[in-house]
Amino acid sequence: MEVIKFENSLLFIDYRMQKEDAQRFIRNASVIFLCGGYPVLQNDFLAEYELSDVIKNSNAIIMGASGGALNMAAKWLSLNNTDEVETSIIYDGIGFDHFAYESHSQRDYATFVQGYLFPLSEEIDVYAAEQESAVRVNV
């Protein structure tokens, strides 16, 4: 098994750090990991701290999990379900490639594809995770 060893410190970048410091640390990073979690909040943080272009233009190895993977896409879809209404919002991600990614898609699949993914696919390629698992590679 291969292990990645880091020579320098691991940093956690969040609102406790000044925007300029966050941008500098990302510019100098060798590896960037976009954590999972609520992708809308992460997207708001990336926008407020002006990190999307800094990350996109980085020479670092960039990885993402769950919400972080969504924010790596060019666009992604967020569904908000309440008792009265279901709404969808298309968010702009960092845009490493011209695709959209939807995880956690265990819903009424026919309605989900016809009502949400199909309209998004008119704008951009869409990849939907089946059974909460997907791997996207370029060959």
N, C-alpha and C positions, 0 to 999 in steps of 0.2 A: 504494500500500500504506500502510495506517495503522500508525503506530508509537505504542506507549504509552510516554510519558515520565514518569518519576517525579521529583518534586521533592526527596524526602528519600531516606534510605538504604534499601537493601534489606537485610532481616535474615533470617538462617537460624535458625529456632527448633528446638533439639534439646536433648538432655540436658545440654549444657554450660552452658545458661542456667538460672537460677533460675526456679522455677514462677511466682512472683509477677511477675517481669519478663516472662515469656512471655505471661501473661494480660494484662498492661498493654499490651504491644506489639500484641497481637491486637486488643484493645479500640480502639486508636487507629489501626489499619491502614485504608488505603483499598482495598487489594487483598490477598487471601489466596490463596495457591496451595498446595494440598495435593499434595505431590510423589508420584510413583509409587514403587514399591518393594514390599516385603513388607507387605501390608495388616494382618496380625495385629500386627506390631511397631508400626506406626503407630497402630493402634487401642489397643494397650496404652499407648503414649505419651500419646495424647489423654486416656485415662482417668486415668492417673497424674498428669498435669499439670492435670486438670480443665479441659480446653480445649473440649470439645464444645459445651457451652452458651455459652461465650464466643464461639466461632465462629458458632454458630447465631444468636445474638442480635446479631451484628455488623452494621453498616451497610455493610461493605466489599463489594466485588465478590469473589465466592468461586468459585474454579475448582479442579478436581482432575484428575489424570491417573492412570490405571491404579489402583494401590492407593489413591490419594487420592480417586478417583471412587467406588470401592467404599465408602470410609468416609463419603462424603457421603450415601449412601443411608440409608434407615431401617433396613434389615437387609441382610445379604449372607451368602453361603454360602462356606465354605472347605472344600475337599476335601483330605484327607491320604491320600496313596497310599503304602503300603509293600508289600513282597513278600507279607506275610501278610494285610493287611486294608486296606480303604478306608473311612475314616470321614468324616463331614461334621459341621461345626459351624456353627450360625447365629449370627452376630455382630450386635450392635446398632451401627449407625452413628450419625452426627450427626443424621440424620433431617430433611433439608431438605424432603423430600416423602415421602409414604407409598408407597415403592416399594423394590424390591430390584434390584440390578444384578449381573450375572455376566459378567465378561470372560474372555478366554482360554478359551473354551468349545469348543475343538477336541478333542473326546473321542468316545467311542462315543455319538453324540448321542441315540439312542433310550433307552439306559440312563440317560444323564445327565438327560434330561427326565423320564422316568418315575420314576426313583429319587430324584432330588434336587430338581429345579426344581418338579415338580408338588406335592410336599408343602409346599414353601416358598410356592408360589402359593396354597395354601389359607389362608395367613395374610396375604399381602400381594401386590400386583402385582409381577410379575417381568419384567425386561427382560434378554434375553440377547444379547450381542454376536455377530453372525454374521461369520465371517472376521476376528475380532479387531478389528472396527470398528463403532462405533455413535455416533449423535448423538441426544440426547433433547432435545426442545424443547417448550415450552408455547405454544399459539397461542390 
